[in-house]
Amino acid sequence: MTNLKKGDKLRRISDGKLFTYLSSDDSDDENYVHVEEMLVPVYLPDFEKEESE
């Protein structure tokens, strides 16, 4: 998933909950990002970008 911008909505695949993308993680692993709703980085492959209508 590329080209994420601050404020983009990400839907967690396991339960459908929406999260708001903030930024990439400072680590070297591009699979982890920060979302507004959680204090710890989340694993990006567990999410899909919610396309706005």
N, CA, C and O atoms as a Tripos MOL2 file, in Angstrom:
@<TRIPOS>MOLECULE
protein
  212   211    53     0     0
PROTEIN
NO_CHARGES

@<TRIPOS>ATOM
      1 N           0.8720   -1.1730    0.0000 N.3       1 MET1
      2 CA          0.0000    0.0000    0.0000 C.3       1 MET1
      3 C           0.9120    1.2280    0.0000 C.2       1 MET1
      4 O           1.6760    1.4500    0.9400 O.2       1 MET1
      5 N           0.8210    1.9880   -1.0300 N.am      2 THR2
      6 CA          1.7050    3.1510   -1.1190 C.3       2 THR2
      7 C           0.8830    4.4100   -1.2830 C.2       2 THR2
      8 O          -0.3370    4.3650   -1.4440 O.2       2 THR2
      9 N           1.5670    5.5190   -1.2410 N.am      3 ASN3
     10 CA          0.9380    6.8240   -1.4330 C.3       3 ASN3
     11 C          -0.1120    7.1350   -0.3800 C.2       3 ASN3
     12 O          -1.1410    7.7330   -0.6940 O.2       3 ASN3
     13 N           0.1310    6.7390    0.8660 N.am      4 LEU4
     14 CA         -0.7810    7.1060    1.9440 C.3       4 LEU4
     15 C          -0.4910    8.5360    2.3630 C.2       4 LEU4
     16 O           0.6660    8.9490    2.4440 O.2       4 LEU4
     17 N          -1.5520    9.2870    2.6270 N.am      5 LYS5
     18 CA         -1.4170   10.6560    3.0860 C.3       5 LYS5
     19 C          -2.0620   10.7660    4.4590 C.2       5 LYS5
     20 O          -3.0000   10.0330    4.7710 O.2       5 LYS5
     21 N          -1.5580   11.6830    5.2790 N.am      6 LYS6
     22 CA         -2.1220   11.9080    6.6020 C.3       6 LYS6
     23 C          -3.6200   12.1400    6.4690 C.2       6 LYS6
     24 O          -4.0640   12.9650    5.6700 O.2       6 LYS6
     25 N          -4.3870   11.4110    7.2530 N.am      7 GLY7
     26 CA         -5.8390   11.5370    7.2020 C.3       7 GLY7
     27 C          -6.5240   10.4500    6.3940 C.2       7 GLY7
     28 O          -7.7410   10.2910    6.4870 O.2       7 GLY7
     29 N          -5.7620    9.6900    5.5930 N.am      8 ASP8
     30 CA         -6.3600    8.5760    4.8440 C.3       8 ASP8
     31 C          -6.9510    7.5610    5.8170 C.2       8 ASP8
     32 O          -6.4110    7.3350    6.9000 O.2       8 ASP8
     33 N          -8.0450    6.9640    5.4240 N.am      9 LYS9
     34 CA         -8.7060    5.9530    6.2520 C.3       9 LYS9
     35 C          -8.2070    4.5670    5.8780 C.2       9 LYS9
     36 O          -8.1170    4.2200    4.7000 O.2       9 LYS9
     37 N          -7.8850    3.7770    6.9010 N.am     10 LEU10
     38 CA         -7.4520    2.3990    6.7180 C.3      10 LEU10
     39 C          -8.4320    1.4940    7.4400 C.2      10 LEU10
     40 O          -8.7660    1.7380    8.5990 O.2      10 LEU10
     41 N          -8.8950    0.4520    6.7680 N.am     11 ARG11
     42 CA         -9.8270   -0.5000    7.3780 C.3      11 ARG11
     43 C          -9.0510   -1.7560    7.7660 C.2      11 ARG11
     44 O          -8.3760   -2.3690    6.9380 O.2      11 ARG11
     45 N          -9.1630   -2.1350    9.0730 N.am     12 ARG12
     46 CA         -8.5060   -3.3630    9.5300 C.3      12 ARG12
     47 C          -9.2620   -4.5430    8.9510 C.2      12 ARG12
     48 O         -10.4730   -4.6600    9.1370 O.2      12 ARG12
     49 N          -8.5640   -5.4110    8.2550 N.am     13 ILE13
     50 CA         -9.1740   -6.5270    7.5390 C.3      13 ILE13
     51 C          -9.8670   -7.4920    8.4890 C.2      13 ILE13
     52 O         -10.9240   -8.0280    8.1570 O.2      13 ILE13
     53 N          -9.2880   -7.7240    9.6750 N.am     14 SER14
     54 CA         -9.8240   -8.7340   10.5950 C.3      14 SER14
     55 C         -11.2110   -8.3960   11.1310 C.2      14 SER14
     56 O         -12.0350   -9.2920   11.3140 O.2      14 SER14
     57 N         -11.4830   -7.1080   11.3880 N.am     15 ASP15
     58 CA        -12.7810   -6.7650   11.9870 C.3      15 ASP15
     59 C         -13.4910   -5.5890   11.3340 C.2      15 ASP15
     60 O         -14.5900   -5.2280   11.7550 O.2      15 ASP15
     61 N         -12.8890   -4.9830   10.3160 N.am     16 GLY16
     62 CA        -13.5370   -3.9000    9.5860 C.3      16 GLY16
     63 C         -13.4700   -2.5440   10.2530 C.2      16 GLY16
     64 O         -14.0550   -1.5880    9.7460 O.2      16 GLY16
     65 N         -12.7690   -2.4260   11.3850 N.am     17 LYS17
     66 CA        -12.6850   -1.1530   12.0880 C.3      17 LYS17
     67 C         -11.8420   -0.1590   11.2960 C.2      17 LYS17
     68 O         -10.8300   -0.5250   10.6970 O.2      17 LYS17
     69 N         -12.2710    1.1040   11.3010 N.am     18 LEU18
     70 CA        -11.5560    2.1560   10.5740 C.3      18 LEU18
     71 C         -10.5270    2.8510   11.4540 C.2      18 LEU18
     72 O         -10.7610    3.0900   12.6380 O.2      18 LEU18
     73 N          -9.3950    3.1680   10.8620 N.am     19 PHE19
     74 CA         -8.3400    3.9090   11.5360 C.3      19 PHE19
     75 C          -7.8950    5.0340   10.6180 C.2      19 PHE19
     76 O          -8.1200    4.9780    9.4090 O.2      19 PHE19
     77 N          -7.2590    6.0610   11.1890 N.am     20 THR20
     78 CA         -6.8090    7.2180   10.4310 C.3      20 THR20
     79 C          -5.2870    7.2150   10.3600 C.2      20 THR20
     80 O          -4.6110    7.2540   11.3880 O.2      20 THR20
     81 N          -4.7540    7.1680    9.1480 N.am     21 TYR21
     82 CA         -3.3060    7.1430    8.9390 C.3      21 TYR21
     83 C          -2.6830    8.4590    9.3880 C.2      21 TYR21
     84 O          -3.1840    9.5390    9.0750 O.2      21 TYR21
     85 N          -1.5570    8.3480   10.1430 N.am     22 LEU22
     86 CA         -0.8080    9.5400   10.5430 C.3      22 LEU22
     87 C           0.5210    9.6460    9.8110 C.2      22 LEU22
     88 O           0.8050   10.6520    9.1590 O.2      22 LEU22
     89 N           1.3390    8.5900    9.9250 N.am     23 SER23
     90 CA          2.6750    8.6570    9.3240 C.3      23 SER23
     91 C           3.3070    7.2750    9.2820 C.2      23 SER23
     92 O           2.8080    6.3220    9.8810 O.2      23 SER23
     93 N           4.4130    7.1920    8.5610 N.am     24 SER24
     94 CA          5.1700    5.9480    8.5690 C.3      24 SER24
     95 C           5.8820    5.8300    9.9070 C.2      24 SER24
     96 O           6.0170    6.8120   10.6360 O.2      24 SER24
     97 N           6.3330    4.6350   10.2230 N.am     25 ASP25
     98 CA          7.0630    4.3910   11.4580 C.3      25 ASP25
     99 C           8.5260    4.7750   11.2500 C.2      25 ASP25
    100 O           9.0150    4.7700   10.1200 O.2      25 ASP25
    101 N           9.2180    5.1030   12.3220 N.am     26 ASP26
    102 CA         10.6200    5.5030   12.2350 C.3      26 ASP26
    103 C          11.5680    4.3360   11.9790 C.2      26 ASP26
    104 O          12.7380    4.5370   11.6510 O.2      26 ASP26
    105 N          11.0590    3.1220   12.1300 N.am     27 SER27
    106 CA         11.9280    1.9550   11.9320 C.3      27 SER27
    107 C          12.2170    1.7630   10.4440 C.2      27 SER27
    108 O          11.6410    2.4390    9.5920 O.2      27 SER27
    109 N          13.0990    0.8490   10.1570 N.am     28 ASP28
    110 CA         13.4380    0.5540    8.7670 C.3      28 ASP28
    111 C          12.4110   -0.3540    8.0980 C.2      28 ASP28
    112 O          12.5110   -0.6270    6.9020 O.2      28 ASP28
    113 N          11.4260   -0.8220    8.8580 N.am     29 ASP29
    114 CA         10.4270   -1.7370    8.3190 C.3      29 ASP29
    115 C           9.2400   -0.9430    7.7860 C.2      29 ASP29
    116 O           8.4740   -0.3690    8.5610 O.2      29 ASP29
    117 N           9.0870   -0.9090    6.4680 N.am     30 GLU30
    118 CA          8.0240   -0.1260    5.8390 C.3      30 GLU30
    119 C           6.6290   -0.7050    6.0670 C.2      30 GLU30
    120 O           5.6350   -0.0820    5.6960 O.2      30 GLU30
    121 N           6.5450   -1.8980    6.6770 N.am     31 ASN31
    122 CA          5.2480   -2.5300    6.9360 C.3      31 ASN31
    123 C           4.5680   -1.9880    8.1860 C.2      31 ASN31
    124 O           3.4490   -2.3940    8.4970 O.2      31 ASN31
    125 N           5.2190   -1.0780    8.9120 N.am     32 TYR32
    126 CA          4.6270   -0.5290   10.1300 C.3      32 TYR32
    127 C           4.3620    0.9570    9.9570 C.2      32 TYR32
    128 O           5.2090    1.6990    9.4600 O.2      32 TYR32
    129 N           3.1720    1.3810   10.3730 N.am     33 VAL33
    130 CA          2.7700    2.7840   10.2700 C.3      33 VAL33
    131 C           2.0830    3.2080   11.5640 C.2      33 VAL33
    132 O           1.7050    2.3720   12.3840 O.2      33 VAL33
    133 N           1.9300    4.5140   11.7340 N.am     34 HIS34
    134 CA          1.2150    5.0620   12.8770 C.3      34 HIS34
    135 C          -0.1930    5.4630   12.4570 C.2      34 HIS34
    136 O          -0.3950    6.0400   11.3880 O.2      34 HIS34
    137 N          -1.1640    5.1470   13.3140 N.am     35 VAL35
    138 CA         -2.5360    5.5770   13.1030 C.3      35 VAL35
    139 C          -2.9690    6.3910   14.3090 C.2      35 VAL35
    140 O          -2.4460    6.2110   15.4090 O.2      35 VAL35
    141 N          -3.9250    7.2870   14.1020 N.am     36 GLU36
    142 CA         -4.3900    8.2080   15.1260 C.3      36 GLU36
    143 C          -4.9390    7.4780   16.3580 C.2      36 GLU36
    144 O          -4.7570    7.9340   17.4870 O.2      36 GLU36
    145 N          -5.6000    6.3640   16.1380 N.am     37 GLU37
    146 CA         -6.3400    5.7100   17.2070 C.3      37 GLU37
    147 C          -5.5030    4.8000   18.1090 C.2      37 GLU37
    148 O          -6.0120    4.2940   19.1090 O.2      37 GLU37
    149 N          -4.2330    4.5850   17.7710 N.am     38 MET38
    150 CA         -3.3970    3.6910   18.5670 C.3      38 MET38
    151 C          -2.0450    4.3410   18.8480 C.2      38 MET38
    152 O          -1.5340    5.1100   18.0340 O.2      38 MET38
    153 N          -1.4730    4.0240   20.0080 N.am     39 LEU39
    154 CA         -0.2000    4.6170   20.4030 C.3      39 LEU39
    155 C           1.0000    3.8590   19.8540 C.2      39 LEU39
    156 O           2.1110    4.3880   19.8260 O.2      39 LEU39
    157 N           0.7840    2.6340   19.4240 N.am     40 VAL40
    158 CA          1.8830    1.8150   18.9080 C.3      40 VAL40
    159 C           1.7350    1.6640   17.3950 C.2      40 VAL40
    160 O           0.6240    1.7560   16.8730 O.2      40 VAL40
    161 N           2.8380    1.4340   16.6890 N.am     41 PRO41
    162 CA          2.7440    1.2160   15.2370 C.3      41 PRO41
    163 C           1.8980   -0.0230   14.9310 C.2      41 PRO41
    164 O           1.8880   -0.9860   15.6980 O.2      41 PRO41
    165 N           1.2000    0.0170   13.8170 N.am     42 VAL42
    166 CA          0.3880   -1.1170   13.3830 C.3      42 VAL42
    167 C           1.0170   -1.7350   12.1420 C.2      42 VAL42
    168 O           1.7530   -1.0760   11.4080 O.2      42 VAL42
    169 N           0.7150   -3.0070   11.9200 N.am     43 TYR43
    170 CA          1.2640   -3.7580   10.7940 C.3      43 TYR43
    171 C           0.4090   -3.4910    9.5610 C.2      43 TYR43
    172 O          -0.7280   -3.9580    9.4830 O.2      43 TYR43
    173 N           0.9340   -2.7600    8.6180 N.am     44 LEU44
    174 CA          0.1920   -2.2910    7.4510 C.3      44 LEU44
    175 C          -0.4830   -3.3930    6.6360 C.2      44 LEU44
    176 O          -1.6020   -3.1770    6.1710 O.2      44 LEU44
    177 N           0.1410   -4.5810    6.4320 N.am     45 PRO45
    178 CA         -0.5440   -5.6270    5.6580 C.3      45 PRO45
    179 C          -1.8570   -6.1080    6.2850 C.2      45 PRO45
    180 O          -2.6450   -6.7780    5.6180 O.2      45 PRO45
    181 N          -2.1010   -5.7750    7.5570 N.am     46 ASP46
    182 CA         -3.3680   -6.1370    8.2030 C.3      46 ASP46
    183 C          -4.4880   -5.1630    7.8430 C.2      46 ASP46
    184 O          -5.6200   -5.3220    8.2990 O.2      46 ASP46
    185 N          -4.1770   -4.1590    7.0270 N.am     47 PHE47
    186 CA         -5.1340   -3.1020    6.7050 C.3      47 PHE47
    187 C          -5.2880   -2.9550    5.1980 C.2      47 PHE47
    188 O          -4.4240   -3.3630    4.4220 O.2      47 PHE47
    189 N          -6.4180   -2.3580    4.8030 N.am     48 GLU48
    190 CA         -6.6100   -1.9750    3.4060 C.3      48 GLU48
    191 C          -7.0840   -0.5370    3.3850 C.2      48 GLU48
    192 O          -7.8040   -0.1000    4.2830 O.2      48 GLU48
    193 N          -6.6840    0.1970    2.3630 N.am     49 LYS49
    194 CA         -7.0740    1.5990    2.2590 C.3      49 LYS49
    195 C          -8.5530    1.6800    1.9380 C.2      49 LYS49
    196 O          -9.0380    0.9930    1.0400 O.2      49 LYS49
    197 N          -9.2670    2.5150    2.6680 N.am     50 GLU50
    198 CA        -10.6880    2.7430    2.4320 C.3      50 GLU50
    199 C         -10.8020    3.8000    1.3420 C.2      50 GLU50
    200 O         -10.3590    4.9340    1.5210 O.2      50 GLU50
    201 N         -11.3860    3.4300    0.2300 N.am     51 GLU51
    202 CA        -11.5290    4.3730   -0.8730 C.3      51 GLU51
    203 C         -12.7410    5.2560   -0.6280 C.2      51 GLU51
    204 O         -13.8340    4.7640   -0.3490 O.2      51 GLU51
    205 N         -12.5410    6.5630   -0.7340 N.am     52 SER52
    206 CA        -13.6700    7.4740   -0.5160 C.3      52 SER52
    207 C         -14.5540    7.4870   -1.7460 C.2      52 SER52
    208 O         -14.0910    7.3640   -2.8800 O.2      52 SER52
    209 N         -15.8130    7.6360   -1.4900 N.am     53 GLU53
    210 CA        -16.8070    7.6000   -2.5740 C.3      53 GLU53
    211 C         -16.9650    8.9730   -3.1660 C.2      53 GLU53
    212 O         -17.7540    9.1590   -4.0920 O.2      53 GLU53
@<TRIPOS>BOND
     1     1     2 1
     2     2     3 1
     3     3     4 2
     4     3     5 am
     5     5     6 1
     6     6     7 1
     7     7     8 2
     8     7     9 am
     9     9    10 1
    10    10    11 1
    11    11    12 2
    12    11    13 am
    13    13    14 1
    14    14    15 1
    15    15    16 2
    16    15    17 am
    17    17    18 1
    18    18    19 1
    19    19    20 2
    20    19    21 am
    21    21    22 1
    22    22    23 1
    23    23    24 2
    24    23    25 am
    25    25    26 1
    26    26    27 1
    27    27    28 2
    28    27    29 am
    29    29    30 1
    30    30    31 1
    31    31    32 2
    32    31    33 am
    33    33    34 1
    34    34    35 1
    35    35    36 2
    36    35    37 am
    37    37    38 1
    38    38    39 1
    39    39    40 2
    40    39    41 am
    41    41    42 1
    42    42    43 1
    43    43    44 2
    44    43    45 am
    45    45    46 1
    46    46    47 1
    47    47    48 2
    48    47    49 am
    49    49    50 1
    50    50    51 1
    51    51    52 2
    52    51    53 am
    53    53    54 1
    54    54    55 1
    55    55    56 2
    56    55    57 am
    57    57    58 1
    58    58    59 1
    59    59    60 2
    60    59    61 am
    61    61    62 1
    62    62    63 1
    63    63    64 2
    64    63    65 am
    65    65    66 1
    66    66    67 1
    67    67    68 2
    68    67    69 am
    69    69    70 1
    70    70    71 1
    71    71    72 2
    72    71    73 am
    73    73    74 1
    74    74    75 1
    75    75    76 2
    76    75    77 am
    77    77    78 1
    78    78    79 1
    79    79    80 2
    80    79    81 am
    81    81    82 1
    82    82    83 1
    83    83    84 2
    84    83    85 am
    85    85    86 1
    86    86    87 1
    87    87    88 2
    88    87    89 am
    89    89    90 1
    90    90    91 1
    91    91    92 2
    92    91    93 am
    93    93    94 1
    94    94    95 1
    95    95    96 2
    96    95    97 am
    97    97    98 1
    98    98    99 1
    99    99   100 2
   100    99   101 am
   101   101   102 1
   102   102   103 1
   103   103   104 2
   104   103   105 am
   105   105   106 1
   106   106   107 1
   107   107   108 2
   108   107   109 am
   109   109   110 1
   110   110   111 1
   111   111   112 2
   112   111   113 am
   113   113   114 1
   114   114   115 1
   115   115   116 2
   116   115   117 am
   117   117   118 1
   118   118   119 1
   119   119   120 2
   120   119   121 am
   121   121   122 1
   122   122   123 1
   123   123   124 2
   124   123   125 am
   125   125   126 1
   126   126   127 1
   127   127   128 2
   128   127   129 am
   129   129   130 1
   130   130   131 1
   131   131   132 2
   132   131   133 am
   133   133   134 1
   134   134   135 1
   135   135   136 2
   136   135   137 am
   137   137   138 1
   138   138   139 1
   139   139   140 2
   140   139   141 am
   141   141   142 1
   142   142   143 1
   143   143   144 2
   144   143   145 am
   145   145   146 1
   146   146   147 1
   147   147   148 2
   148   147   149 am
   149   149   150 1
   150   150   151 1
   151   151   152 2
   152   151   153 am
   153   153   154 1
   154   154   155 1
   155   155   156 2
   156   155   157 am
   157   157   158 1
   158   158   159 1
   159   159   160 2
   160   159   161 am
   161   161   162 1
   162   162   163 1
   163   163   164 2
   164   163   165 am
   165   165   166 1
   166   166   167 1
   167   167   168 2
   168   167   169 am
   169   169   170 1
   170   170   171 1
   171   171   172 2
   172   171   173 am
   173   173   174 1
   174   174   175 1
   175   175   176 2
   176   175   177 am
   177   177   178 1
   178   178   179 1
   179   179   180 2
   180   179   181 am
   181   181   182 1
   182   182   183 1
   183   183   184 2
   184   183   185 am
   185   185   186 1
   186   186   187 1
   187   187   188 2
   188   187   189 am
   189   189   190 1
   190   190   191 1
   191   191   192 2
   192   191   193 am
   193   193   194 1
   194   194   195 1
   195   195   196 2
   196   195   197 am
   197   197   198 1
   198   198   199 1
   199   199   200 2
   200   199   201 am
   201   201   202 1
   202   202   203 1
   203   203   204 2
   204   203   205 am
   205   205   206 1
   206   206   207 1
   207   207   208 2
   208   207   209 am
   209   209   210 1
   210   210   211 1
   211   211   212 2
@<TRIPOS>SUBSTRUCTURE
     1 MET1         2 RESIDUE 1 A MET
     2 THR2         6 RESIDUE 1 A THR
     3 ASN3        10 RESIDUE 1 A ASN
     4 LEU4        14 RESIDUE 1 A LEU
     5 LYS5        18 RESIDUE 1 A LYS
     6 LYS6        22 RESIDUE 1 A LYS
     7 GLY7        26 RESIDUE 1 A GLY
     8 ASP8        30 RESIDUE 1 A ASP
     9 LYS9        34 RESIDUE 1 A LYS
    10 LEU10       38 RESIDUE 1 A LEU
    11 ARG11       42 RESIDUE 1 A ARG
    12 ARG12       46 RESIDUE 1 A ARG
    13 ILE13       50 RESIDUE 1 A ILE
    14 SER14       54 RESIDUE 1 A SER
    15 ASP15       58 RESIDUE 1 A ASP
    16 GLY16       62 RESIDUE 1 A GLY
    17 LYS17       66 RESIDUE 1 A LYS
    18 LEU18       70 RESIDUE 1 A LEU
    19 PHE19       74 RESIDUE 1 A PHE
    20 THR20       78 RESIDUE 1 A THR
    21 TYR21       82 RESIDUE 1 A TYR
    22 LEU22       86 RESIDUE 1 A LEU
    23 SER23       90 RESIDUE 1 A SER
    24 SER24       94 RESIDUE 1 A SER
    25 ASP25       98 RESIDUE 1 A ASP
    26 ASP26      102 RESIDUE 1 A ASP
    27 SER27      106 RESIDUE 1 A SER
    28 ASP28      110 RESIDUE 1 A ASP
    29 ASP29      114 RESIDUE 1 A ASP
    30 GLU30      118 RESIDUE 1 A GLU
    31 ASN31      122 RESIDUE 1 A ASN
    32 TYR32      126 RESIDUE 1 A TYR
    33 VAL33      130 RESIDUE 1 A VAL
    34 HIS34      134 RESIDUE 1 A HIS
    35 VAL35      138 RESIDUE 1 A VAL
    36 GLU36      142 RESIDUE 1 A GLU
    37 GLU37      146 RESIDUE 1 A GLU
    38 MET38      150 RESIDUE 1 A MET
    39 LEU39      154 RESIDUE 1 A LEU
    40 VAL40      158 RESIDUE 1 A VAL
    41 PRO41      162 RESIDUE 1 A PRO
    42 VAL42      166 RESIDUE 1 A VAL
    43 TYR43      170 RESIDUE 1 A TYR
    44 LEU44      174 RESIDUE 1 A LEU
    45 PRO45      178 RESIDUE 1 A PRO
    46 ASP46      182 RESIDUE 1 A ASP
    47 PHE47      186 RESIDUE 1 A PHE
    48 GLU48      190 RESIDUE 1 A GLU
    49 LYS49      194 RESIDUE 1 A LYS
    50 GLU50      198 RESIDUE 1 A GLU
    51 GLU51      202 RESIDUE 1 A GLU
    52 SER52      206 RESIDUE 1 A SER
    53 GLU53      210 RESIDUE 1 A GLU
